[in-house]
Amino acid sequence: MPQANRPTTILFDLDDTLFDHTATARAALQATAAPLNFYREVDFEGFYQLYSDLLEEYHRQALAGLCTFEESRRMRYERLLALYWQAATADEFAEFVRVNQANYPLLRQPVAGALALLQALKPHYRIGVVTNNRTAEQVEKVEFLQMTGLVDALITSEDVGVAKPDPRIFQVALQQLAAQPKETVLVGDNWHADVLGALAVGIRPLWLNRTGAVRPLAHVEEINSLEPLADVLRIIANE
C-alpha cells in the first residue's frame, strides 16, 4: 500500500544502477583476454566472477584508505592472473592491465532505461547521485550517460570522506538537495550500501534487483529493471 509521503527528491546509485558497470567490465575483460593463449582453457564465467569479487574486495580497501586505488588495481590483477595465467611475464602482466583499463571506457554502456527515467523525473523532482568512488571517474560516467544536466548534485565517497552505507554520505546528499529523509527515495542495486544505508537514515529505498536475488526484507520495494518507464515512475511516486 502506498505510504503517505510523496517524494520530492530522488537519489540514485551510479554503478549498476544508471551506469552498467557489470556489462562493461565483462565486455572489457573478455576483449582483453580472448586474444591470449591462456584464455583457450578458461571458463569465462568463473574468470569474470573472480575478477568481480577481487574488484569488490580491493575497491572496499581503497575506499577505506587501506591502500591506494593504484595499489588495489595491481593487487587484484596479480591475484587473478596468478590463478589463470601463472606464466605471464612482468611485461605481459603490465600489458594485460593496460589493455583492460583501456578497453573499459571503450565498451561502456548505460543501464537500459536510465536516461529516459531521469529525463522523465527531472521536471518534477530534485535528483542526486550518491556513489562510492572517485569523483573524477564518476563525473566522467555521468557525462557519458548524458545526464550532467539532469543531476542536481553528485555526491561521492571521495568528496565526503566516507562510503555508503555510512549515514554521513546520505546526510550530505540531503543537505545539498535541501531535502528531508521522509520525502526522499533512493534507487540502488546494492542491498548493503544502498538499501540498508537508506533505511538507516529514514530514506525510502527502492531496490534495483536485476539479478533476481532473494529480497532479505519483504517490506522493501523492489524493481527488476528501469523499464517500463511508466511502471517505474508510478512506484517512485508512491502511487
Secondary structure, 3 states (H helix, E strand, C coil): CCCCCCCCEEEECCECCCECHHHHHHHHHHHHHCCCHHHHHCCHHHHHHHHHHHHHHHHHHHHCCCCCHHHHHHHHHHHHHHHHCCCCCHHHHHHHHHHHHHHHHHCCCECCCHHHHHHHHCCCCEEEEEECCCHHHHHHHHHHCCCHHHCCEEEEHHHHCCCCCCHHHHHHHHHHCCCCHHHEEEEECCHHHHHHHHHHCCCEEEEECCCCCCCCCCCCEEECCCCCHHHHHHHHCCC
